């Protein structure tokens, strides 16, 4: 089985067994206007070994793997907030949150692009600090900027990364304020596992573990039945991940990511809560 299948099943089982249903008004709604209630668990951490060539993809259903990398490229490499530019990459993740000016406001790529400690962007900062000052405990990126939250189409879910070098190995810790297990978690873990490898390659290091922290991890009411059945399915050996044509993280393109021998169960369509 894939490494992520094991962790994914534990997360779903924890929420179903120990989670609490939302009460009263909720912000999220389905496309038909019905409130999207959810069962949540507060404060969850898991760790994934990202040192090998396994792709961090679940196998109990098909997990989209092209669109998450296109979104990653749009945020971290293009450092864009323009939804039209994301659409040109054949990714529609942000269509529901597109503002009148065609952007998602001062969110995600807009924040990555900010000058940090004299470096031209947050990405430049972490790469150069890892290279020049690997003992630093300040190698972080942050997207939760209080004075600009009201100018974001959606406040960031995955908002913080922290990077540490130990014995030539690069560790990545991720902090997520809120996580939809059926859809968001699957895409987020895969794309950040690729970012982890890209930064390690840029810095001449071996990727080690990813430590993932979620404050509110939840399953929406319309997802519970299907996801309960999903985690009972057969799990397959993990697919392999290959990054081709690497010269620099700043020259990375989404098509450089190749997924090999991905086996998975039947597709499940989960309704998006907006």
KAZINOR-V211366 format. One record per residue. N is the residue number from 1. SS is DSSP state (h for helix, s for strand, l for the rest). NEAR is the number of other ideal C-beta (glycine too) atoms within 8 Angstrom. D_LAST is the distance of its C-alpha to the last C-alpha in whole Angstrom. Layout:
BEGIN
n->N ss->SS near->NEAR d_last->D_LAST
n->N ss->SS near->NEAR d_last->D_LAST
END
This chain:
BEGIN
n->1 ss->l near->9 d_last->32
n->2 ss->l near->16 d_last->30
n->3 ss->h near->11 d_last->29
n->4 ss->h near->12 d_last->26
n->5 ss->h near->13 d_last->26
n->6 ss->h near->9 d_last->28
n->7 ss->h near->10 d_last->26
n->8 ss->h near->14 d_last->23
n->9 ss->h near->9 d_last->24
n->10 ss->h near->9 d_last->26
n->11 ss->h near->13 d_last->22
n->12 ss->h near->14 d_last->21
n->13 ss->h near->9 d_last->24
n->14 ss->h near->11 d_last->24
n->15 ss->h near->15 d_last->21
n->16 ss->h near->10 d_last->22
n->17 ss->h near->6 d_last->25
n->18 ss->h near->5 d_last->25
n->19 ss->l near->12 d_last->21
n->20 ss->s near->6 d_last->20
n->21 ss->s near->7 d_last->18
n->22 ss->l near->10 d_last->16
n->23 ss->l near->3 d_last->18
n->24 ss->l near->4 d_last->17
n->25 ss->l near->4 d_last->14
n->26 ss->l near->10 d_last->11
n->27 ss->l near->4 d_last->8
n->28 ss->l near->9 d_last->5
n->29 ss->s near->11 d_last->5
n->30 ss->l near->11 d_last->6
n->31 ss->l near->7 d_last->7
n->32 ss->l near->4 d_last->10
n->33 ss->l near->5 d_last->9
n->34 ss->l near->6 d_last->10
n->35 ss->s near->7 d_last->10
n->36 ss->l near->13 d_last->8
n->37 ss->l near->8 d_last->11
n->38 ss->s near->13 d_last->13
n->39 ss->s near->13 d_last->16
n->40 ss->s near->12 d_last->17
n->41 ss->s near->13 d_last->20
n->42 ss->s near->6 d_last->21
n->43 ss->s near->6 d_last->23
n->44 ss->s near->10 d_last->23
n->45 ss->s near->8 d_last->25
n->46 ss->s near->8 d_last->26
n->47 ss->s near->8 d_last->28
n->48 ss->s near->13 d_last->29
n->49 ss->s near->8 d_last->32
n->50 ss->l near->13 d_last->31
n->51 ss->l near->8 d_last->35
n->52 ss->l near->5 d_last->35
n->53 ss->l near->5 d_last->34
n->54 ss->s near->10 d_last->32
n->55 ss->l near->13 d_last->28
n->56 ss->l near->13 d_last->26
n->57 ss->l near->15 d_last->24
n->58 ss->l near->11 d_last->23
n->59 ss->l near->16 d_last->26
n->60 ss->l near->12 d_last->25
n->61 ss->l near->12 d_last->22
n->62 ss->l near->7 d_last->22
n->63 ss->l near->10 d_last->20
n->64 ss->l near->8 d_last->19
n->65 ss->l near->12 d_last->21
n->66 ss->l near->8 d_last->22
n->67 ss->h near->12 d_last->18
n->68 ss->h near->12 d_last->18
n->69 ss->h near->13 d_last->21
n->70 ss->h near->13 d_last->21
n->71 ss->h near->14 d_last->18
n->72 ss->h near->14 d_last->20
n->73 ss->h near->13 d_last->23
n->74 ss->h near->14 d_last->21
n->75 ss->h near->12 d_last->20
n->76 ss->h near->11 d_last->23
n->77 ss->h near->11 d_last->26
n->78 ss->l near->9 d_last->25
n->79 ss->l near->11 d_last->24
n->80 ss->l near->10 d_last->22
n->81 ss->l near->11 d_last->18
n->82 ss->s near->8 d_last->19
n->83 ss->h near->13 d_last->16
n->84 ss->h near->7 d_last->19
n->85 ss->h near->10 d_last->21
n->86 ss->h near->15 d_last->19
n->87 ss->h near->10 d_last->19
n->88 ss->h near->6 d_last->22
n->89 ss->l near->10 d_last->22
n->90 ss->l near->7 d_last->20
n->91 ss->l near->11 d_last->17
n->92 ss->l near->7 d_last->14
n->93 ss->l near->8 d_last->11
n->94 ss->l near->12 d_last->11
n->95 ss->h near->8 d_last->11
n->96 ss->h near->6 d_last->8
n->97 ss->h near->9 d_last->9
n->98 ss->l near->10 d_last->12
n->99 ss->l near->9 d_last->14
n->100 ss->l near->3 d_last->17
n->101 ss->l near->4 d_last->20
n->102 ss->l near->8 d_last->18
n->103 ss->s near->11 d_last->17
n->104 ss->l near->13 d_last->14
n->105 ss->s near->10 d_last->17
n->106 ss->l near->9 d_last->19
n->107 ss->l near->14 d_last->17
n->108 ss->l near->10 d_last->18
n->109 ss->h near->13 d_last->20
n->110 ss->h near->13 d_last->22
n->111 ss->h near->14 d_last->22
n->112 ss->h near->14 d_last->24
n->113 ss->l near->8 d_last->26
n->114 ss->l near->8 d_last->28
n->115 ss->l near->6 d_last->31
n->116 ss->s near->9 d_last->32
n->117 ss->l near->5 d_last->35
n->118 ss->l near->4 d_last->37
n->119 ss->s near->10 d_last->35
n->120 ss->l near->4 d_last->33
n->121 ss->l near->12 d_last->30
n->122 ss->h near->13 d_last->28
n->123 ss->h near->13 d_last->29
n->124 ss->h near->10 d_last->32
n->125 ss->h near->13 d_last->33
n->126 ss->h near->14 d_last->32
n->127 ss->h near->12 d_last->34
n->128 ss->h near->9 d_last->37
n->129 ss->h near->12 d_last->37
n->130 ss->h near->15 d_last->37
n->131 ss->h near->7 d_last->40
n->132 ss->h near->6 d_last->42
n->133 ss->l near->7 d_last->41
n->134 ss->l near->7 d_last->40
n->135 ss->l near->5 d_last->41
n->136 ss->l near->7 d_last->38
n->137 ss->l near->5 d_last->36
n->138 ss->l near->5 d_last->34
n->139 ss->l near->12 d_last->32
n->140 ss->s near->9 d_last->29
n->141 ss->s near->10 d_last->26
n->142 ss->s near->9 d_last->23
n->143 ss->l near->12 d_last->20
n->144 ss->l near->10 d_last->20
n->145 ss->l near->9 d_last->22
n->146 ss->h near->5 d_last->22
n->147 ss->h near->4 d_last->23
n->148 ss->h near->9 d_last->21
n->149 ss->h near->9 d_last->18
n->150 ss->h near->4 d_last->17
n->151 ss->h near->6 d_last->18
n->152 ss->s near->12 d_last->15
n->153 ss->l near->10 d_last->12
n->154 ss->l near->8 d_last->10
n->155 ss->l near->8 d_last->13
n->156 ss->l near->12 d_last->14
n->157 ss->l near->11 d_last->13
n->158 ss->s near->10 d_last->16
n->159 ss->s near->10 d_last->18
n->160 ss->s near->11 d_last->22
n->161 ss->s near->11 d_last->25
n->162 ss->s near->9 d_last->28
n->163 ss->s near->13 d_last->31
n->164 ss->s near->9 d_last->34
n->165 ss->s near->11 d_last->38
n->166 ss->s near->7 d_last->40
n->167 ss->l near->3 d_last->43
n->168 ss->l near->6 d_last->42
n->169 ss->s near->11 d_last->38
n->170 ss->s near->15 d_last->35
n->171 ss->s near->12 d_last->32
n->172 ss->s near->16 d_last->29
n->173 ss->s near->12 d_last->27
n->174 ss->s near->13 d_last->23
n->175 ss->s near->11 d_last->21
n->176 ss->s near->13 d_last->17
n->177 ss->s near->10 d_last->16
n->178 ss->s near->9 d_last->13
n->179 ss->s near->12 d_last->13
n->180 ss->s near->11 d_last->11
n->181 ss->l near->15 d_last->14
n->182 ss->l near->12 d_last->14
n->183 ss->l near->9 d_last->12
n->184 ss->h near->10 d_last->12
n->185 ss->h near->14 d_last->15
n->186 ss->h near->13 d_last->17
n->187 ss->h near->14 d_last->16
n->188 ss->h near->14 d_last->17
n->189 ss->h near->13 d_last->20
n->190 ss->h near->15 d_last->22
n->191 ss->h near->12 d_last->21
n->192 ss->h near->14 d_last->22
n->193 ss->h near->14 d_last->25
n->194 ss->h near->13 d_last->26
n->195 ss->h near->11 d_last->26
n->196 ss->h near->13 d_last->28
n->197 ss->h near->12 d_last->31
n->198 ss->h near->12 d_last->31
n->199 ss->h near->15 d_last->32
n->200 ss->h near->11 d_last->34
n->201 ss->h near->10 d_last->36
n->202 ss->h near->9 d_last->36
n->203 ss->h near->10 d_last->38
n->204 ss->l near->4 d_last->40
n->205 ss->l near->10 d_last->39
n->206 ss->s near->8 d_last->38
n->207 ss->s near->11 d_last->34
n->208 ss->s near->10 d_last->34
n->209 ss->s near->10 d_last->32
n->210 ss->s near->15 d_last->28
n->211 ss->s near->10 d_last->27
n->212 ss->s near->12 d_last->24
n->213 ss->s near->10 d_last->23
n->214 ss->s near->12 d_last->19
n->215 ss->s near->10 d_last->19
n->216 ss->s near->10 d_last->16
n->217 ss->s near->12 d_last->16
n->218 ss->s near->15 d_last->14
n->219 ss->s near->15 d_last->14
n->220 ss->s near->15 d_last->11
n->221 ss->l near->8 d_last->14
n->222 ss->l near->8 d_last->13
n->223 ss->l near->12 d_last->14
n->224 ss->h near->11 d_last->17
n->225 ss->h near->6 d_last->20
n->226 ss->h near->10 d_last->19
n->227 ss->h near->14 d_last->19
n->228 ss->h near->10 d_last->22
n->229 ss->h near->8 d_last->24
n->230 ss->h near->12 d_last->23
n->231 ss->l near->11 d_last->24
n->232 ss->l near->5 d_last->28
n->233 ss->l near->9 d_last->28
n->234 ss->l near->5 d_last->31
n->235 ss->l near->8 d_last->30
n->236 ss->l near->10 d_last->31
n->237 ss->l near->7 d_last->33
n->238 ss->l near->13 d_last->31
n->239 ss->l near->13 d_last->31
n->240 ss->s near->10 d_last->32
n->241 ss->s near->15 d_last->31
n->242 ss->s near->9 d_last->33
n->243 ss->s near->12 d_last->33
n->244 ss->l near->7 d_last->35
n->245 ss->l near->5 d_last->37
n->246 ss->l near->9 d_last->36
n->247 ss->l near->4 d_last->38
n->248 ss->l near->7 d_last->36
n->249 ss->h near->11 d_last->32
n->250 ss->h near->6 d_last->32
n->251 ss->h near->6 d_last->33
n->252 ss->l near->11 d_last->31
n->253 ss->l near->7 d_last->29
n->254 ss->h near->10 d_last->26
n->255 ss->h near->4 d_last->29
n->256 ss->h near->10 d_last->31
n->257 ss->s near->12 d_last->29
n->258 ss->s near->8 d_last->31
n->259 ss->s near->11 d_last->30
n->260 ss->s near->8 d_last->33
n->261 ss->l near->6 d_last->33
n->262 ss->l near->10 d_last->30
n->263 ss->l near->7 d_last->30
n->264 ss->l near->11 d_last->27
n->265 ss->l near->10 d_last->26
n->266 ss->l near->5 d_last->25
n->267 ss->l near->5 d_last->21
n->268 ss->l near->8 d_last->19
n->269 ss->l near->4 d_last->15
n->270 ss->l near->11 d_last->12
n->271 ss->l near->9 d_last->10
n->272 ss->l near->8 d_last->6
n->273 ss->l near->10 d_last->4
n->274 ss->l near->8 d_last->0
END
